[in-house]
Amino acid sequence: VSLFVIAFGTSLSIRANLGSSPISCPPYVLSLVPGIGITMGTLVFVMHALLIGLQLLILRHRYRPLQLLQLLVGIVFGFFTDLTMWLTGYLQVADVSMWGYALRLTELLCGGAILAYGIAIEVKCDVLMLATEGTQVVIARELGKEFGKVKIVTDTLLVCLGICFCLWFFGRWRWELIGPGTLISMFYVGYMVRLFAPRLGWVDYLLAYSRLAYSWHAHH
């Protein structure tokens, strides 16, 4: 559920045409390179595989083999990315009037909030997560920092990488790919994650119920 929510929020943010969200910045830019012939979802999976490699470098022998299932999560998320990009195609905002920009900003903020809510659920479950959030959690725990703050820093690095790709492949900075919406999302999504994180009581209830049901079945 959280993977679909994250993918939908990401796609909705992209459709605002104010710049992609940081989490999708590098794969989104690369997916639009002329002649590349690779979907954004596939590139998202490649990015996740590289981030799993980074986790291995950081944790070494402390890396739990179970977390290699993040590769499977990456495949599912890549599929959801392509699916939600198709589902939100009709929500593309091209209007350049003041009303159009207001609509774009509204769509961007809605997408960012949905994205943040999905991330908060994913982190709350604390089992298998996207390699992006998984890497951020690893860094936060290793440095003893708050997840939301680490997310802002790593999102900034992803945006910088996206800008480098833009300059390299397009010869210029394309604002519809990495624009004011990206800058807003860099701080807005991290803030919203911190806002949503302590307000997910229903997830606690669901997880507690799952543990209780598992204990009951194990006992009987």
N, C-alpha and C positions, 0 to 999 in steps of 0.2 A: 504493500500500500504506500509506504513512504517513498519508494523508488518512483512510482507513478506520479505521486504528488510533486516530487522534486523535478521530474522531467517536464510535467505540465507547467509548473511555475517558470522553469527555464525557458521553455518554448514561448510562453505568453510574454515574457520579458523581451525576447528577441523580436517578436511581432510588433512591438512598439516602435521599432526602427529608430531607437535612440542609442543603440549600442547593446551588445549582448551582456549577459550577467558574467561576472568574473569566472565562475565555475565552468562556463562553456566557451569562454573567450578564445583560447588557442584552437580547439577543434572547429569552432564555428568559422573562424577566419580561414583555416586551411580547407574547409569543405567548399569554400567559394572560389578557391584558386582555379583559374581556367584550365580545363583538361585534366584535373586531378581524378575525377570519376569515382570518388569515395564519399559515401554518405557521412553526415555529421555523426550519426550513431556509431559507425565503425571507428571513426577517429576518436570519439569519446572513449571507446573500449581500449584503444591503443594507449591513450593518455593514462587510463586507469592501470593498465599493465605496467607502465613505466613507474607510476607512483607506488605500486606494490613492491617493485624492485628497490625503491628508495626506503620503504619501510624495513625491508630485509637488511639494508645497509645500516640503518639506524639501530635496530634491535638485535641483529645477528642471532645468537643462540637463544635469545629470549623471545624470538618471533614464534607465535603459536601456529603450527601447520594448518590448523582449522581456518586461519585467516586467508589461506590461499584460495578459499572459496569466494573471496572477493572477486576473483576472475570471473566466476559464474555470475556474481552480482553485476559485474561490469557488462557482461553480455546482455543480461536482462535489461539493464539501464540503457544500453545502446539501442536496443529494440524499442524501448519506451520513448527514447529521444526522437527517433525517426517517426514513431507513431504519433506523438503529440505535436511534432512539427507539421505533420499532415493534418491533424485535427484542428490546429489553430491557424491553418493557412488562410481561412476566410476572415481572420481577425487582424490581418496585416493593415496597418494604418499608414496611408501615404499622404494624407491631407497635410499641407504645409501652412494652413491658416492658423490663427491664434487658437481657435476652437480645436483644430486638429492636434496642435501641440499639447493642449490641455488633455485631450483624449489619450494621446500617446503617454503622457506622464502618469495619468490614472492607470492605464494598462500596465505600465512598467512597475508602479508601486504595488498593484494587485498581484502581478506575477512574482515580484520579489517577496511579498508576504507569504504567498503560497509556497514558494521555494523554501523560505525560512522555516515554515511550519513543518514541511516534509523533513528537513534536516534535523529539526528538534526532535521529531518522533524517532527518526533513525538513530540518533545519538542516545536517546532515552532507552531504546531497546537494548543497546550495547551488546550485540551479538555479531552480526555481519553487517557491514556498511559499505558504502561506496569508498573507493580507494582515496578519493579526495578528502572526505571527512575522516576516513580511517587514518590517513597520513597526518591530518590536523590533530586528531586525538592523540596519536603517538607523540607528536612534537609537544603538545600541551602537557602531557604526562611527564615526558622526559625533562622538560624545562620547568615544570611546576607552575604553569601559567593557565589562565582561564581560557577555555575553548573559544569563546567569542572573540577574544583579542587575538589569539593565534590565527583564527579564520580571517580576520581583517588583513593581517600581514601576508598570509599565504595567497589570499585573493589578489592582493596588490601585485605579488610576484607573477601570478597567472596573467594578469592584465598586461604587465610589462612584456611578458613573453608573446602575448597576442599582438602587441604593438610592433615588436621586432618582426614577427611573421608578416604583418601588414606592410611594413616598410620594405622588407625583402622581396615579397612576391608581387606587390602592387605598386611599389615605388613611391608610395605616399601613405599618409595616415587617412584612412577612410572612416569618417565620423559615424556613418550608419552602422558600421561594424563595431567600432570601439569609440563611443561618444560620451556625452554627458550622462546618459543612462547607465553606462558602465561605472562611471565615477560615483554616481548615486548608489548603485547596487553594492559597491565595494564596502560601504559603511552601513547602508540601510539593511542589507540582509544579515550581516553580523549582529547588528543591534536588535533586529526582530527575532533572531535565534535566541538571544539572551532574554528577550521579553517573553517568548513562548515557552522556553525550557522549564521554568518552574510552574507552568500552568497546564501541565499535561497529566492531570490526575486520572483521566480515563485510561491512559496507558499504564499507569501504576496499577490500577484496578484490574486491567486485562492481564497484565503479567502476573499479578498475585493470584488471580483466578487460575491461570495456566499452571502455575507452580503447585497450587492446591490440588488441581485435578490430576496432575502428574503424580503427586505424592499418594493420593488416594488409590490410583491404579497400581502403583508400585507396591503399596501395602497389601492390596487385595489380590 
